[in-house]
Amino acid sequence: MAPIEIILVNFEEIRRRSIKIWLGISPEHYFWSPDTNAMNCIEMVRHVLEGEHLFHMIVNNRGNIGNYISPWTNRPYLNIQEELDFAKTFREKFLATIENFEPYDLTSIEIVRSEKSQKRKLGDYLQRIAYHEAVHAGQMLYYMRTFGIERPLIWD
């Protein structure tokens, strides 16, 4: 399997498992959070989906994106499926961007975010994007354990 294919499989697997988790959250738990400073469940789902779009813009711009305005700005929180449906087109465009990279791009393209004093190779940056979602998947499983509902089997 080629490097780009491996990266895409990783993104697809993480998202497949995230969706299993997210769809296991009942509407009465959408706005639950462990404390007032933490994201609630539906906010965390949006954070992951919106964050991926932001990361996509960062990759496209090879770093700083200036006055980025999120397509999620002022959208009400309705339900998990609505969040997934809204993000679908953005997700497809992000994966298409990755698919169009060549293996040498993974080490030759640099993502420079001067506002965060970050400089990463594209391959490294893509893996960090995937890791972000995976961390939040684990966090959501913790939320589900805390409020006592059955957690979906993601290790299939």
Kinemage of the C-alpha trace (Angstrom):
@kinemage 1
@onewidth
@group {chain A} dominant
@subgroup {mainchain}
@vectorlist {calphas} color= white
{ca met a 1} P 0.000 0.000 0.000
{ca ala a 2} L 1.305 3.430 -0.946
{ca pro a 3} L 1.873 6.119 1.729
{ca ile a 4} L -1.097 8.249 0.628
{ca glu a 5} L -3.358 5.191 0.687
{ca ile a 6} L -2.228 4.360 4.221
{ca ile a 7} L -2.985 7.890 5.378
{ca leu a 8} L -6.441 7.763 3.773
{ca val a 9} L -7.219 4.378 5.341
{ca asn a 10} L -6.216 5.800 8.722
{ca phe a 11} L -8.535 8.802 8.296
{ca glu a 12} L -11.394 6.555 7.156
{ca glu a 13} L -10.954 4.108 10.038
{ca ile a 14} L -10.811 6.824 12.653
{ca arg a 15} L -13.942 8.451 11.246
{ca arg a 16} L -15.789 5.138 10.968
{ca arg a 17} L -15.132 4.487 14.639
{ca ser a 18} L -15.959 8.072 15.638
{ca ile a 19} L -19.322 7.790 13.890
{ca lys a 20} L -20.086 4.553 15.754
{ca ile a 21} L -19.370 6.365 19.004
{ca trp a 22} L -21.238 9.545 18.096
{ca leu a 23} L -24.358 7.721 16.937
{ca gly a 24} L -24.365 5.860 20.238
{ca ile a 25} L -25.105 9.095 22.080
{ca ser a 26} L -28.784 9.571 22.784
{ca pro a 27} L -30.321 13.031 22.314
{ca glu a 28} L -30.805 13.450 26.073
{ca his a 29} L -27.018 13.332 26.430
{ca tyr a 30} L -26.108 15.728 23.593
{ca phe a 31} L -25.597 18.640 25.973
{ca trp a 32} L -23.960 16.699 28.820
{ca ser a 33} L -20.437 17.614 29.874
{ca pro a 34} L -18.425 16.634 32.932
{ca asp a 35} L -18.110 20.260 34.054
{ca thr a 36} L -18.855 23.793 32.933
{ca asn a 37} L -15.439 24.228 31.319
{ca ala a 38} L -15.649 21.107 29.134
{ca met a 39} L -17.284 20.715 25.752
{ca asn a 40} L -20.591 18.895 25.814
{ca cys a 41} L -21.109 15.889 23.553
{ca ile a 42} L -22.526 17.648 20.524
{ca glu a 43} L -20.001 20.468 20.832
{ca met a 44} L -17.215 17.894 20.751
{ca val a 45} L -18.617 16.284 17.604
{ca arg a 46} L -18.783 19.674 15.925
{ca his a 47} L -15.309 20.535 17.209
{ca val a 48} L -13.899 17.477 15.439
{ca leu a 49} L -15.790 18.076 12.187
{ca glu a 50} L -15.161 21.808 12.130
{ca gly a 51} L -11.555 21.288 13.169
{ca glu a 52} L -10.968 18.989 10.227
{ca his a 53} L -12.198 21.718 7.892
{ca leu a 54} L -9.902 24.238 9.556
{ca phe a 55} L -6.976 21.822 9.234
{ca his a 56} L -7.874 21.330 5.561
{ca met a 57} L -7.668 25.090 4.996
{ca ile a 58} L -4.322 25.164 6.816
{ca val a 59} L -3.014 22.378 4.567
{ca asn a 60} L -4.301 24.156 1.438
{ca asn a 61} L -2.582 27.376 2.511
{ca arg a 62} L 0.520 25.576 3.768
{ca gly a 63} L 0.039 27.304 7.086
{ca asn a 64} L -1.563 30.515 8.258
{ca ile a 65} L -5.056 31.186 6.981
{ca gly a 66} L -5.641 34.765 8.043
{ca asn a 67} L -9.245 35.723 8.719
{ca tyr a 68} L -10.753 32.251 8.456
{ca ile a 69} L -14.521 32.177 8.890
{ca ser a 70} L -15.917 28.769 9.663
{ca pro a 71} L -18.940 27.477 7.720
{ca trp a 72} L -20.252 26.353 11.138
{ca thr a 73} L -20.433 29.921 12.447
{ca asn a 74} L -23.903 30.612 13.892
{ca arg a 75} L -25.226 27.125 13.069
{ca pro a 76} L -27.534 25.821 15.767
{ca tyr a 77} L -26.817 22.486 17.412
{ca leu a 78} L -29.588 20.113 16.339
{ca asn a 79} L -28.426 16.505 16.370
{ca ile a 80} L -25.449 14.316 15.555
{ca gln a 81} L -26.745 13.220 12.142
{ca glu a 82} L -27.264 16.852 11.118
{ca glu a 83} L -23.659 17.577 12.109
{ca leu a 84} L -22.436 14.653 9.996
{ca asp a 85} L -24.611 15.600 7.030
{ca phe a 86} L -23.408 19.206 7.082
{ca ala a 87} L -19.757 18.116 7.240
{ca lys a 88} L -20.011 15.489 4.484
{ca thr a 89} L -19.048 17.721 1.550
{ca phe a 90} L -16.189 19.289 3.494
{ca arg a 91} L -14.938 15.812 4.428
{ca glu a 92} L -15.045 14.645 0.804
{ca lys a 93} L -13.040 17.673 -0.323
{ca phe a 94} L -10.475 17.120 2.433
{ca leu a 95} L -9.968 13.465 1.482
{ca ala a 96} L -9.740 14.427 -2.203
{ca thr a 97} L -7.003 16.909 -1.316
{ca ile a 98} L -5.029 14.170 0.425
{ca glu a 99} L -5.643 11.768 -2.444
{ca asn a 100} L -4.123 14.256 -4.884
{ca phe a 101} L -0.823 14.494 -3.037
{ca glu a 102} L 2.163 12.538 -4.291
{ca pro a 103} L 4.308 10.516 -1.880
{ca tyr a 104} L 7.183 13.025 -2.148
{ca asp a 105} L 4.781 15.793 -1.044
{ca leu a 106} L 4.630 14.204 2.410
{ca thr a 107} L 8.213 15.228 3.071
{ca ser a 108} L 8.693 18.156 0.689
{ca ile a 109} L 5.663 20.293 1.593
{ca glu a 110} L 5.958 22.237 4.825
{ca ile a 111} L 3.047 23.516 6.876
{ca val a 112} L 4.222 26.670 8.637
{ca arg a 113} L 1.970 28.174 11.273
{ca ser a 114} L 3.977 31.134 12.457
{ca glu a 115} L 1.226 32.195 14.885
{ca lys a 116} L 1.830 28.933 16.763
{ca ser a 117} L 5.567 28.690 16.083
{ca gln a 118} L 4.944 25.413 14.237
{ca lys a 119} L 6.725 24.025 11.222
{ca arg a 120} L 5.800 20.492 10.149
{ca lys a 121} L 6.191 18.305 7.093
{ca leu a 122} L 2.871 17.539 5.405
{ca gly a 123} L 2.972 13.841 6.358
{ca asp a 124} L 3.549 14.718 10.000
{ca tyr a 125} L 0.798 17.338 9.941
{ca leu a 126} L -1.737 14.951 8.403
{ca gln a 127} L -1.032 12.401 11.113
{ca arg a 128} L -1.558 15.062 13.780
{ca ile a 129} L -4.945 15.868 12.241
{ca ala a 130} L -5.956 12.214 12.466
{ca tyr a 131} L -4.652 12.013 16.031
{ca his a 132} L -6.827 14.977 17.037
{ca glu a 133} L -9.982 13.083 16.103
{ca ala a 134} L -8.758 9.863 17.716
{ca val a 135} L -8.118 11.661 21.018
{ca his a 136} L -11.640 13.059 21.011
{ca ala a 137} L -13.041 9.598 20.255
{ca gly a 138} L -11.418 8.373 23.454
{ca gln a 139} L -12.692 11.403 25.323
{ca met a 140} L -16.246 10.709 24.133
{ca leu a 141} L -15.984 7.084 25.258
{ca tyr a 142} L -15.040 8.419 28.686
{ca tyr a 143} L -18.081 10.697 28.655
{ca met a 144} L -20.297 7.734 27.784
{ca arg a 145} L -18.815 5.662 30.595
{ca thr a 146} L -19.337 8.548 33.011
{ca phe a 147} L -22.999 9.000 32.236
{ca gly a 148} L -23.488 5.241 32.270
{ca ile a 149} L -24.554 4.249 28.796
{ca glu a 150} L -23.329 1.300 26.783
{ca arg a 151} L -20.354 2.162 24.650
{ca pro a 152} L -20.255 0.960 21.033
{ca leu a 153} L -17.758 -1.736 20.145
{ca ile a 154} L -15.186 0.072 18.035
{ca trp a 155} L -12.568 -2.689 18.075
{ca asp a 156} L -14.180 -4.815 15.383
